[in-house]
Amino acid sequence: MMKINGIHIDDTFAEAFNMRGTRVIITAQNLKWAYHAANAMTGFATSVIGCGVEAGIERELAPTETPDGRAGVSILMFAMGSKVLMQQLETRMGQCILTCPTAAAFAGIESDDKISLGKHLRYFGDGYQISKMISKKRYWRIPVMDGEFLVQETTGMVRAIGGGNFLILATSQPAALAAAEVAIEAMKKVPNVIMPFPGGVVRSGSKVGSKYPKMFASTNDAFCPTLKGAVKTELSDDIESVMEIVIDGLSFEDIALSMKVGIEAIGQLGEKSGVKRISAGNYGGKLGPHLFKLHEILAK
């Protein structure tokens, strides 16, 4: 049995899946406008179940870290396949970054696999766009009404992992959410990962399949407190709320570190916080090749 300050850690694992990922660096006149662009770019991108892509802001960037010397943010985007990622990136670039005052966009990751940032978006310039090669990288200057939109032609696409997760089981909804917020703040400091759901937390964890033929995912009834008397539950009588944190990352090690940091942050709160258990969501290891075993992660 493993416990951290009285909080029981289940001997189980999170099951995660292969994805394709990319990073984009967004800069602007100041952080306010960089965030406007990034927030629009990563909107409606919580789960591939319904959004096609999972995306989020990775971190802020100082002017010394960006290609054009302005403040910015980096975002990560993940999809189940290359074609979907390419399509989503191009659509969001055109609708969210091109349209945002003072914003510019640059490659955030190097890879032999390249996908378009401005390669096709340049045609919005209607023939007045100008290309520039700098250090063997092509950039496009597209005339827009506030001046020019500067965008790198491509960014890299890499193999990635989605679906790392852990569950917070607590005696009340406020206790579960407060613990989740503490975990998220700690996990935001880990590079190469995002927690794509609202505020980094999901209350509607799902299982594969449904009683309704057209639904391929439905509520994770084993962890729903109000169904304890109606289904084969995973919850004891004192558990009244469960929150899930889902992590996408560029590597197994990135996700494992993020999970460890988040769980340990909750552990520091102790059992008095109302958190009784930490568990994880999986499908018996049948659907995803990446198994994040909680005890192994925490023992490292």
N, C-alpha and C positions, 0 to 999 in steps of 0.2 A: 504494500500500500504506500502511495506517495501523497504527502500533504505539504502545503506551504502555509504556515501560520493558521492551521486548522482547516484550510480549504482543501478538499479532496480532489486529487487529479486522477481522472479516470484512466485506466490502462487501455487506451483505445487510440485510434489514429484518424487523421483527416485525409480524405482521398481527393487528389487533385489531378488535373488533366493537362494534356499538351495544348499549347496555344501558340500563336504568333504574336510578337510584340514589337513596338517601336516607341521611340522617344522623340518629342518635338520640343525645341526651345522657343519660347515666345517672349519677345521683348516689346517694350513700349516706352512712351515718354516718361512714365513713372510706373511704380508697382500697381497703382490703382487701375490703370488701363491694361496692364499686363494681365491682371486678375480678371478684368472684365472679359478679355479675349479667352483666357484659359477656362473660365467658368462656363462660358458659352460653348466652347469646344468640347468640354467633358460633360455637358448636360445630357440627360436621358441616356446614360451609359453605365448603368449599374450591373446589368446581367445580360449575357448573351442569350438567355432564354427568351427575352422579349426585345432587347435593344440592339442585338447584332454585334455590339462591341462593348467592352468594359474599359472605362477610362477614368483617370483622376489626376489631380495635381500631385506631383512627386515632392517638389520643394521649391523654395524661393532661390533665386540666383543673384549674386552681387554683380555689379557692372564688370568687375574683373573676371567673371566667369562666363560672360556672354560674348558672342562673335562681334557684336556692334558696340560693346562698351556701355550698354544701357541696362537698367534693372530688368529682371525678367523672372519667369518661372519655367520649370520643366514639367511636361506632362507625359504620362505613359498611357499607351492604348494597347489593348489585347483583343484578339478575336480567335475563333476556332480554326480559321483558315486564311491563307494569304489573300485570296480574292476578296473576301469580306473586309479584311483589314485595309486593303488598298482602296476599296470603294468608300468605306466609312471615312478614311483619312481625307481623301480628296473632297468629299461632300462637306465635311466639317471645316476644312480649310477655306473653302469658298464661301460658306455661309457665316462663319464665325470669326475668322482671322482677317480675311480680305476686307470684311465689312467694318472691322473695329478701328476707330481712329488711332493713328500713330503705331499700330502693331506691325511687327515683322516676325518672320518665322524661319528657323534654321534647323538643320539636322542635329539630333541629339544623341545619335548612336552610329557607330561605324559597323558596316557589314558588307559582305560581297553581294548580298541581296538588297537591291535598292527599290524603294517605292516613291511615288511622286509626292512632292510637296507643292512645287510651283511649275512642274514640267508641263502640265496641261492647263493649269490655272492662268498661265501667262497669256492665253488667248483672250482673256477678258480685256487685255490691253488693246485689242482691235487693231493690231499691227503696229502700235506705237511702243510696245514693250521693248526693253533693251536687255541683252544678256551681258554678263561680265564673268570672266574666269579669274579666280583668285586662288592660288596654291592648288591648282588642278580641280577646283570645285566651281561649279557653275551657279551663278545667282541670276535672278531676274528682277528687274525694276519695272514695275507696272504702274502706269499713270492712274492716279485716283484723285478725287476731288480735294483731299487735304494735302496732296503732294505726290508721293510715290509709296507704293507698297513694295518692300524689299523681301524677297523670299528665296531661299535656297532651292535648287531644282529637285533634289531628292534627299531622302533620309534612309537610314538602314533599317532592315527588318530582320529580327532574330527569332530563334526558337525560345519559347517562354513557357511558363506554367501558370495555370489559373485554378482557383478553388481551394487553396490552403485555407483552413478555418479553425476556429475553436468556439465552443459554446459556454456561455456564462449562466449558471443556474443559481438563482437567488430567491430569497423569501418574499420579495416584492418587486414590482416594476421599477420604482425609483431606485432601489438598490442595484438591480441588474444594469440599468442604464448608467448610473453613476460609475459603476465599475468599468463599463464599456468605454466611457469617456476618458477615464484614466488610462486605460490600455491604449486607446487611439493616440492620445497625446504622446505617449512613449514610443509607439510604433512609427509615428510620423518622422522620427529622427533616423530611421533605418533607410538607407538608400536603396534604389532599384525595386521598390515595391509600392503598391497603392492598395487602399481599401476602398473599393469603388461604390459602395452603397451610401445612402444619405448619412452624412456625418461619420461615415466609416462603419456603420452598424446596420444590421438587417434583423428585423423582428419576424419576418415571414420565411424562415428556413423551409426548404422544400425537400420532397422525396421524389423519386422517379415514379411516374405513372399516376393513375387516378381511376376512380370508379366511372368517370365520364370519358368515353372513348377519344374525344378530341383534345383532351388535356394530357400532355406528356409530363407534366410536373404538378404537384399539389402539396398542400400543407403538410409539414412534418409532424403528423399527429402524435407520434410517440413523445414529442417534446412540447406539446400544447397543454398547458396547465388545466384549461377548462375541459379537456377530454380525458382526464385521469380515470374517470369511472367508466368510460365508454370504449376505450381502446387498450391495447397492450402498451402501457406507458413506461417511459424511462425515468419518470419523476417520482420522488418520494412525496409524502403528504405535505411537507413544509416548503416545497418549491412552488412558487406562484408566478414566476416570470423567467423567461429564457431569452437571452440576446445572443446573436451570432456575429462574429467578425470574420469577414471573408477577405483573403489576401491574394492578389496576383503579383507575380514577380518575374524577374529576368532569369532567375536560377533557383534551384532547390535550396541552396544555402541561404539565399536572400530571404525566402519565405520562412524557412526554419528559424532564422535569427529573429525575424519580425514576430513570429509566434512566441518565441521564448521571451522576448522583451515585453510583449503585451501581457502574457500570463504572469510573469514575475512582477509586473507593475500592479496587477490585481492582487497577487500574493502579499504584497506589502500592506495592502489594506486590512488583511486578516479576516477571519470569520466574523468578527463583530460588524463588518460592513454589510452583512446580510448575504454575501456570496457563500454558497455551501459547496459547490462543485464546479470544476472545469471539465468539459467533455469536448467531443468533436463529432462532426458529421461525416459519415461514410456510407458506402453501399456494399459493404463486405469485401471491398477490394476488387470488385468485378468490372468497374467502369473506368477507373483512372489508374495509370501506372505509377503515380507518385504517392507514396504513403508517408505521411508526417506523423510519426509515433510520438505521442506527447511525452511519455517517460524518457525516451531517448533524447528528444530535443532539450528537455529541461536538465538532463544529466550532463550535457556537454558543457 
